[in-house]
Amino acid sequence: MFLTYKKKILQDLKNKKIKPIYFFMGEERYLIENLSNSIEFFF
């Protein structure tokens, strides 16, 4: 389920559709760090 959200967030970032706040939480530390790094990469 998280991977679905990850794909959506990455797609939004690539299309410059930025949301004001993103909350990442859960036990999937690798995925959270990966998304955080992706946000830094795009901006």
C-alpha positions in Angstrom: 0.0 0.0 0.0 2.8 2.4 0.8 4.4 1.8 -2.6 1.2 3.1 -4.2 1.5 6.3 -2.2 5.2 6.5 -3.0 4.5 6.4 -6.7 1.8 9.0 -6.4 4.0 11.4 -4.4 7.0 10.9 -6.8 4.7 11.6 -9.8 3.4 14.7 -8.1 6.9 15.9 -7.4 8.0 15.4 -11.0 4.9 17.3 -12.2 5.5 20.1 -9.7 2.3 19.4 -7.9 3.5 20.1 -4.4 1.4 19.6 -1.3 2.0 22.0 1.7 2.9 19.1 4.1 3.8 15.5 3.8 3.8 13.1 6.9 5.9 10.0 6.6 5.5 7.5 9.3 5.7 3.7 9.8 8.1 0.9 10.1 9.4 1.1 6.5 12.4 3.3 7.3 14.0 2.7 3.9 11.0 3.9 2.0 10.6 7.0 4.2 14.3 7.9 3.7 14.0 7.3 0.0 11.0 9.6 -0.3 12.7 12.3 1.8 15.8 12.1 -0.4 13.6 12.3 -3.5 12.0 15.5 -2.3 15.4 17.0 -1.6 16.5 16.0 -5.1 13.6 17.7 -6.9 14.0 20.9 -4.9 
